[in-house]
Amino acid sequence: MLDGWLSNSDEQVKTVILIKVSLPERTIHIEKWQYGNVENTQITRGRSKPTIYVPTKIHEIDIVDKKVIGDPLWISFRRVMLRKPNPKRKRETDFVFNKKELARIAADIWAAAKT
C-alpha cells in the first residue's frame, strides 16, 4: 500500500502518513514516510544512477490511551502543497501536531468509538 503511494505517483506524492488505530487496545500508531537517498549497489544499464530513492520511514509515534510516545508530528507545507508557503499568509506554515494535540485527537477517537 505505501509503495503504491510513493512509487506509483511519478514522484508527485512527497509524504505519506500511515495511521493504524486499534479500538480494543486503545492504541494509535503513526508513521511518516518519504523518499530517502540510498546508494545503488547494483548499477546496471537500466539502473545506472549511483543514488536511488526508496520509501523510508522517517518518523514514528505511538499513542496508548492518551499517552503519546515520540516527538511531535511535523509535516512540511511544501511537501503537501507542492509550493512554498506564501509569507503574506500567516496560516501557510508547516503542520505541527504537538503531544498535547495528538493526545486530544486520541481522546476524540476513543470518545467517538463509544457512540
C-alpha positions in Angstrom: 0.0 0.0 0.0 2.7 2.5 1.0 4.8 1.6 -2.0 2.0 2.4 -4.3 1.5 5.9 -2.9 5.2 6.9 -3.3 6.4 4.7 -6.2 3.3 4.9 -8.5 2.8 8.7 -8.1 5.6 9.7 -10.5 7.2 11.4 -7.5 4.2 13.7 -7.0 3.4 12.3 -3.6 6.2 13.6 -1.3 5.0 12.4 2.1 2.8 9.5 3.3 1.3 9.4 6.8 0.1 6.0 7.9 -2.3 5.8 10.8 -3.3 2.5 12.5 -6.0 2.6 15.2 -6.8 -0.3 17.4 -10.0 0.4 19.3 -9.8 -2.7 21.6 -6.3 -1.9 22.7 -6.8 1.9 22.6 -3.7 2.4 20.6 -2.8 4.6 17.6 0.4 4.0 15.6 1.5 6.8 13.2 4.3 6.6 10.6 5.7 9.3 8.4 7.3 8.1 5.1 9.3 10.0 2.5 11.8 9.1 -0.2 15.3 8.6 1.1 18.6 8.5 -0.9 20.3 5.1 -0.9 23.4 4.1 -2.7 22.7 1.9 -5.7 24.9 -1.2 -5.2 23.5 -2.9 -8.3 24.3 -0.5 -11.2 23.0 -1.8 -14.5 22.1 -0.2 -17.8 18.5 0.1 -16.5 19.6 1.4 -13.1 22.7 3.5 -13.9 22.2 6.2 -11.2 24.6 6.0 -8.3 21.8 7.0 -5.9 18.3 5.7 -5.9 15.3 6.9 -4.0 13.4 4.4 -1.8 10.5 4.8 0.6 12.0 5.5 4.0 10.2 5.7 7.4 11.4 8.9 8.9 9.1 9.3 12.0 7.1 7.1 14.3 4.6 7.9 17.1 2.7 5.6 19.3 -0.3 6.7 21.4 -1.5 4.4 24.2 -4.8 5.6 25.5 -3.8 9.3 25.8 -0.1 8.9 26.4 2.0 10.0 23.4 5.3 8.2 22.8 7.6 10.0 20.3 8.3 13.5 19.0 5.6 15.8 17.7 4.3 15.1 14.2 5.7 17.7 11.7 4.5 17.7 8.1 6.1 20.1 5.6 3.8 22.6 4.0 5.9 22.5 0.9 5.7 18.7 0.6 1.9 18.7 0.9 1.0 21.8 -1.2 4.0 21.3 -3.7 4.9 25.0 -3.3 6.5 27.4 -0.8 4.2 28.9 1.8 3.2 32.5 1.0 4.8 34.7 3.7 1.8 37.1 3.4 -0.5 34.3 4.6 0.3 33.6 8.3 -1.6 30.3 8.2 0.5 28.9 5.4 3.1 27.1 7.6 4.2 23.6 8.3 1.6 21.4 10.0 2.8 20.5 13.5 0.9 18.4 16.0 2.4 18.5 19.4 1.9 15.8 22.1 -1.0 17.7 23.7 -2.8 17.9 20.3 -2.1 14.3 19.5 -3.5 13.2 22.9 -6.6 15.3 22.3 -7.1 13.7 18.9 -6.8 10.2 20.5 -9.3 11.2 23.2 -11.7 12.3 20.5 -11.3 9.0 18.7 -11.9 7.0 21.9 -15.0 9.2 22.7 -16.4 8.7 19.2 -15.9 5.0 19.3 -18.2 4.8 22.4 -21.1 6.3 20.5 
